[in-house]
Amino acid sequence: MNRRYALEVRQQMAWYWQALIIAGSLILGLLVSGTILVVAGVPAGELLNEFVILTLFDAQSLQSVLFQASPLIMVGLAGCLAFRAKFWNLGLEGQMIFGAIGATAITMWDIGSPAIRLPLMMAAAMACGLLWAIAPVLLRLKLQVNEIVSTLMLNYIAINFLLHLMYGAWKDPKDAFPYSPKYESFELLPEFGDGLSMSIPIAIVIALVVLWFINISRAGLYLRFVDKSPQVARSVGVPVAKTILLAVLFSGALAGLAGLMVAAGQEGRLTHSFYVGYGFSGILIAFLARNNPIAATCAALLIATLFVAGRSLQVFYQIPFAMVQLIQAVLVICVASSDFFIRHRIRRVQGGE
Amino acid sequence: MSKQNAIQLNGVSKTFDGFKALSDADFTARWGEVHALLGENGAGKSSLMNIVAGLYGPEGGSLFINDNPVKLKGPKEAAKLGIGMVHQHFKLVTPFTVAENILLNLGHIQSSGLYRERLRRVSEDIRAMAKRIGFEIDPDARIDQLSIAEQQRVEILKVLLAGARILILDEPTAVLTEEEAERLLTTVQGFAREGAAVILVTHKMNDVLRYADQVTIMRSGQTVKTVKPDSVSVDELVRLTVGESGTGTSDQPAERTPGEAYLQVKGLTSTGSHRALNGLDLTLNKGEIYGIAGVGGNGQSELANALMGIPEAVEGQMELIGEGDLSEFDAARRRSIGVAAIPADRYGAALAGPLSIADNFALGDIHSGRYGPFWYLKTRAIEADAAEAVKQFDVQGVRSLKQKAALLSGGNAQKLVISREFNHPPKLVLAHSPSRGLDVKATEAVRDRLRAARDDGAAVLLISEDLDEVMAMADRIGVMSAGRIVAEFSQPADRQAIGQAMVNHV
C-alpha cells in the first residue's frame, strides 16, 4: 500500500485562508533569505537584531523606514492600478522621472508664490507622470501596440532626458556634480512631529483614495470586469477603453508623485539617479499585494525595511546591497509559488497497485 | 465476457467546497450497451463520470472496471484501462491540426520515431478509424476550421485511437443539429453493438428513448433508478428526473395579431471576406416572438452579436422604430430603451464567472444612476435588488450574493442573466439559444419569461438551432440559411416545410 497525493483544482477559497497562505509563504521566504545572509557572513544571532529590533524598534531607523516607504507605496499603488486594468505598466520609472522633472521645473522657473509652490510642484509632478503614460495607453487602445515594450522603451527616453538636463541646462552651477540646484526650503516636503516627513501622511491619504477608487467607485466595478473577463466586459456594456485609460493615467500620476517624494522629500533636489530600483520595486510590491492597495502599503513597508536593514548590513558586515534585491526576489518567488496552493487542493489518496 | 460489467460504482460521494455534488451514488454499465445517464442540470451526472475518467477522486465508495476494483490516480491511468471521455467543452488545441491533437494525446503510446514519421502514422490511423466508423475527417485540417460537430468527431476519434473501450459522452447532442445528433448517436450505438460500453450523459429525453439500452436517472447527486427505457412511460421518466412536481408542458402558440413593426433589419452584411451575413432583412413586430430557425453556422451567431452590440464587423441597417439605429447605441442607451440580451455564450458574453453574483447583476442598472453616482457605488442597493431578483427569478444555488457567478449551474446562470436583463420590463428581447444545456424545468422557466415579455408587448427575437424550441415558442418563423432569411412561416407552421427550407437553401 503506497500513499500518494492527488491534486485538485479549487473553485473558491475564503479570503482569510488566502491571506494566511500568502503570509506563510512570506515567512518561508524570509527564512530562506535569513539562511542566505547567514551563509554570507551575518551571525545568525544578529539577524533578528538587525532586521527587527534595530530597524523597527529604533526611533531613528523606524523614521527612515517610513521615509523610504512613502515613494515605494506610491509606485506600488501605481502598479496595482495599472495591473488591475490588465495594462503592464513597466514605465513606472519613466513616469517617476518626469514627475520629478515637472516638480523641478516649477522650482527652476520660480513659478507661483512660496505659499503655493509646493502644491504646484505636486500638481506638476502628477500631471507630468500622467502625460508620460498617455502615449503607451493610447497606442495600446487605438493600435494594439504592446504596452510592455512601449512603456519600457519610454523609460530609456526619460532617463536620457534626465541626464541631458542634469549635465546641461539644469546642472547646479555651484559644483561639478550632475544634479540640480538645491530646492528652497519652502519647496521641500515639510516635516512634522519628531522629524517625520510629510510624505508619509500623503502616502496614506493616496492609499485610501486608491482603495476608494478600486472598491467604492463605479470605476472599481468596471475595473473588476476588465481585470477578470475583458470579453464579457465589452459585451455587457462596461466602457472598457475608458476604464483602462482612467486607471493607467491614475497610475502614471501616482508614479509622478513618487518622483516628487524622492526629490522634494529625500534628496532636496533633482539628481541623475534618484529613480533607480523604484520601477522594479513598484511592480514587485503590486505583485506581492495581489493588486490590493492596503496590502501594497504593507508590502511597501516590508520592502522599505529591507532597504534600511540592507544599508546597515552593508556598513557593518560588508554585505553588498545586491543582497537586498536577492531577498526581494526570493520573497517574490515564494509568494508566486503560494498561488499554486490557493488554486489547488492537495489530497492524500491511498495507492492501489 | 460480453455480459460482464464494464463499470461499477458503489456508494460514491463527492463534495466541492461544502457542496455535496454526489452522495452515495451507484452506477453499473455493462459491455455491449448504450447506457444513458439522465438528469437535470446539476444532478451530478458530469461529476460522476469525471470520477470514472479519473479527473476527480471520489471521497467514498468504490470503483470497479471490468469487475476489478481500481483506484484511479488520474486520467492517464483511466485511459490505460480503456476509459475515454468526450467532454461537453472540447479539449482541443485550436491552432493545431487534427493529427497533431491526436498525436498529443497519444504521446505515451507512440513515443518512438521522428515527429514527422509519427504524425504520418497517426494520420493513417485516423483515416483508417474514420473510415471504419463512417466519419469524414481530414487529419491535416486545423481545429479552428472545423465545425462544432466535426470537432466532436475529432474528440471521439481521439479517445478511440487511445484504445477506449468504455466511451463516455458528456451531453454530446447539446451542440448538434437534429441530423448531426442522429448521425452521432447511430454511430455510437454501433460501437456498443461491437461490444464496447457507451455511456451517454444527457438531459434529452429523446436521445434516451431512441438510442439507450439502459437508463440511470440521477437527481440531486443521487442515482434514483436504473431501467430499460422501453419498459417505462415517458411520463414516468420525466417524473423520475424532475421529482414529483414541475413537469412542464409547452403547447403550440395560438394565432395572434402582431403589433406594429419595432425592429427593422435591412441588408445586414458581414464586412469581412467570409460573408457570414449576406444581406439579411427582417422585421420584428411588437408583441410577437419571431423565431429564427436554421442549421447551425448559417450566420446566426453573427446576427446575434450584431444585434446585441457584441463586437462584429457588419454593415447595413438595424433600425429600432422611433429610436434610431441599434448599432449606434452604447450600453447605457440600450438599457434605457429596454433592450434585453440573452447571448448563447453565457460565460463569454453575459456573465463574468470570476466575479460575484452582485457584481454581475449590478451592470444592468449601473448606467441609470440607480446605484449611485460615478464616485460612489451603493453596494447595499445593488445587493438588495440582486437578492430580490434572485428570489423573483428563482435562481437557485446562491449561497451568498458575493459568491462567484461561475459556481452556478448552467440553468441558474441563465436565470441570473435573465433576472438582470428583465429587471426592468424590456421592449426588445434578443435571445440566442436561451435554453441550450438547460434541463426541463429551467427551460420551461426561461420560455415562460420570454412569453410573458411578449404578452406585455415586447418584441422578442429568438435565434435557436433547436427547431422544437422555435416551433414551441415563435409566432412567426424565419428560416436562416447562408446569412439571410430564406423563408418565413406563420403559426400554425408546417414542420416539414420548415425542415425543407432549412436544408434546401444550403
Interface residues (C-beta under 8 A of the other chain):
Chain A: R4 A6 E8 R10 Q11 Q12 I216 S217 R218 A219 G220 L221 R224 F225 K228 S229 Q231 V232 A233 R234 S235 V236 G237 V238 P239 R347 V349 Q350 G351 G352
Chain B: F16 D17 Y56 G57 P69 V70 K71 K73 G74 M308 G309 I310 P311 D330 A331 A332 R334 R335 A341 P343 Y347 G348 A349 A350 L351 A352 G353 P354 L355 D359 A362 L363 I366 H367 Y371 G372 P373 F374 W375 Y376 L377 Q403 K404 A406 L407
